[in-house]
């Protein structure tokens, strides 16, 4: 499924790298421990997290993730946003808690 | 026997510089892709490089990460000027960490770093001296050994 479809269907706010949302989402990963995400996420995953600091961009970039969803209305830190825009890593924001948004994403990409 | 690397480069990593953490790993990933190293090897090296980089940033004053690529393997060697590791066996245990609260809040310091470095490399050797620093040598085999058993074996 295309990331932009997820954005539309789930009313996600595109906070960074809006020009990069035409990409495939192959699966998803949830986590706030960066070593866990680094080790276990897969290329093309959408990553759901509450971490907002700029190291999330490095992890998403190194693992070729499709994008990052920040939960509970968390906005990326200023330097995170700048880095995400520069590296073309989409950061999306939802007001929902992780459990809710993960359930909705799962329903859409694993019907 | 030792092979001379077809590519070798060292990168400096500044301690405490979380804003730059991941930059060296990103450069190494791109170099490996340009050299035509297989996706799976690139993925594993990216993980061990990132963990190495985060360890230097989290604990040391400064350090270096050296990449060497041969036909048979990708080698990563890290050297830091950090506090050293008094008990390496304990440090290797998943879940054990001496990270500060600030580092943990960022989602690091869960005691997965060295464990991941071991898990995703084929060989890992750590030497450390308390008060001086730590050196980690890792090797990810580029697998053609299985397909071409007559190729030389690389040693660390």
Interface residues (C-beta under 8 A of the other chain):
Chain A: X32 X33 X34 X35 X36 X38 X39 X43 X49 X51 X53 X54 X55 X57 X58 X59 X61 X62 X63 X79
Chain B: X18 X19 X21 X22 X23 X25 X26 X29 X43 X46 X47 X50 X51 X54 X106 X107 X108 X110 X112 X113 X116 X119 X120
